[in-house]
């Protein structure tokens, strides 16, 4: 009986100790929850590669090196103002590969109706990067459309209506 009580006591102490410990994941989740409880907040997140095992690098093939991966990054910023029911998001992708890519997109969202607006100027600013991803004939058409519609550069696109028009 003594051994059973001792085993139960040790088990309870072990559970109490483990429940008091926190992992990096739980710390991150708790910090993120605290941020979102505020009426106004801004969060910046950057993803970048500092090191990678050779097995993973080989899976990318001969066109991608660790140096290219270290020089590339993905950034995301979100600012929320609950009082005005609005938010701002910024997304930036920098790829330092054979075909470099710098792409930045912004979005403004009305939290009341859920509509998101993207500045058309982002498309004009990223036209070189976007053109490098397209075939020559498609890039020519894309650049011609931009040149003929300069008056739209200061406007905003309703993101969801635009997606519906394409589908």
N, C-alpha and C positions, 0 to 999 in steps of 0.2 A: 504494500500500500504506500509505503514511504517513497519507493521508486516511482510509482505512478504520479504521486503528487509533485515530486521533484521534476519529472518529465513534463508535466502540464505547466508547471511554473516556468521552466526553461523555455518551453514553446511560447507561452504568453509574453515573456520578456523578449524573445526573439522577434515576435510579431510587432511588439511595441517599438523595438529598436528599428526594424525595417520600415515601419510606417512613418517614422520620424525622419528618415533619410530622404534626400531628394536627389533626383538625377538631373543632368543638364537639360534633358527634354522637359521635365516637369518644371524646372526653373524658367525655361524659355516660355512655356505655355502660361505659367502664372504671370510672368511679366507682360506678356501680350494681352492677357485678360485685363490686367490693371490699366494698361494704356487705353483700351477700348471703352473702359468705364468713364473716361473723361469726356466732357462735352466737346472739347477741342483737342486734337492731337495730330502730330505728324510722325510718321514712321518711315525710316529709310532702311532698305535692305539691299545689300550688295552680295552677289554670288561671284566668286572667282576661284580659280584653281591655283593652289600654292605648290602642290606636289601630287604626283600620280605614279602608280606603279607601272613598270614597263609593260606588263601584260595588258593593261587598259590602253596604253598608248599604241600598242601594236594593233589593237582592234580598230582604231581610227584609220589605219592605213598609212601609206607613205606620205600622203599630202598634209598630214597634221603632225606637228611636233609639240613637245612639252613647252617650248618657248612661246609658240603661238597661243597655246592654252593659257599660259601664265599672263600674257598680255591682253587676253580677252576677258570681258566681264559682262555681267547682266545686273542692272540696277533697277530698283523699283521704289517709288516714293508715293505715299498716300497721305493726304491731309484731309481731315474731317472736321466740319463745324456743325455740330448737331443743332445749335440755335438757329442757324440759317438754312438748315436742311440741305447742305451742299457738301460736295467733296471734290478733291482734285487728285488725279493720279498721273504719275509720270513714269514712263517705261523707257529704259535706254539699253540698247544692245551694242556692244563694241566687239567686233571680231577682227583679230589681227592675222587672218589667214592669207592665202595667195590672192584672194579677192577680198580686200578689206571691206568691212561693213560697219557703218555707224548709223544707227537708226534710233531716233527718239520720237516717242509719241506721247501726247498729253490727252487727258480726258477730264471733262467737267461733268459732274453728275448732280442732278436734282434728286435728293432722297425722297421727296414727297411723291413724285410721279415715276421715279426710276429711270427717267430719260438721261442718256449720256451723250455728250457733245464732244466732237473731236475737231480741233482747229485744222482747217484745210491747209494752213501755212506749214503744218508738219509734213504734209505730202510734198510741198514745194521744197522745203528744207532738206528732205531726205531723197530728193529725186535722183541724185547721182548713185546713192546706195541702192535704191530700188531698181534703177535702170541696169545696174551691174548684175542683178539677179535674173533679169529677163533676157529672152533671146533678142538678137539684133533687131528683127522686124517689130517685135512687140515693144521693145524699148523706144524705137523710133515713133511708134504710134503714141505711146505713153507721153513722151516728151512733147510731141506735137499737140496733144490734148491739153497739157499743162500750159503751153505757150499761148494757145488760143483762148484760154479761160483765166487769164490773169486777174480778172475782176472778182473771182471766187476766192482768191488767196486770203482775204481778210474775213471770210465767212466761217461758219461752223457747220459740221455735218451732224445730223441726228444719227447716231451710230446704229440703232436698231432699225430705223426706217431704211437706212442705206443697205443693211444686210438683207432686209426683206425684198428690196428692189433687185438684188443680185440673185436671190433664190427663187 
